[in-house]
């Protein structure tokens, strides 16, 4: 069933199909294009061409809208316009300079107490007749996000055949940038997945996805967001300094904690950083290096280790 209803219905369907044909999941972008489709239907019901007025109306910043949100909203429509031009249909492409450059988000790094409280609430999710696997899925799926540093899209798209419960490996296929990689699970996470598999197989013995929803299909990012918000609120952690926690911050927390541990162990980060980069599925080392420069929680360990390592270079002062 199509998610589009405006005069651009067929072209939007063709555009999304093209993106998926070359390997992009394009789920979030499809959702944004669905909002754009309704925008066209309501504001330009008789318009058949994506003209300048329509495009720039869509590109207007909404009250209270973050510039990063605006960028995410504009990008799929800009790509759609380029697609229309490529198939011989006239369209106005929103200029690249609109909006201004986005603001790099400084992630929230969860403390041990925050994680303990959050997972305690998560483990108490009750059985729902409308969603019989939810209480089994949620505690495991969030632990994989944190303990393995997975992206949200990777964990919800994980298929049962790509989880090796004998060797403890996860085969992450066609992820960001069309990259495949193997992720190793720790022994405790592996055991957790083995127990989960036994329990969920009673409900879905022949499932395709490792984490099936009530229809046996994969969960959406909306499920992760809703479950996180619900359990985080119930955790009643208290005031948070900096940006509000998000689902993506489990991956960031994994990375920062790993770097902190290596520093505490006296490891050479120049030698170890490429391993973390490959584990996370980063295309460039600069993506991993980001954690060294922008996450304040990393600095206490780094500074402490640096002071100990270079203390002999600081001359003593005689009183």
Secondary structure, DSSP 8 states (H G I E B T S, - for coil): --S--STTHHHHHHHHHHHHHTT---HHHHHHHHHHHHHHHHH-TT--SB-HHHHHHHTS--TT--HHHHHHHHHHHHHHHHHHHHTT--B----TTSS------------HHHHHHHHHHHTT---BTTBTTHHHHHHHHHHHHHHH---HHHHHT-BGGGEETTTTEEEE-S-GGG--EEEE--HHHHHHHHHHHHHHTTT-TT-SBSSB-TTSSB--HHHHHHHHHHHHHHHT----SSS---TTHHHHHHHHHHHHHHHHTT--HHHHHHHHHHHHT-SSHHHHHHHHHH-HHHHHHHHHHHHHHHGGGS-----
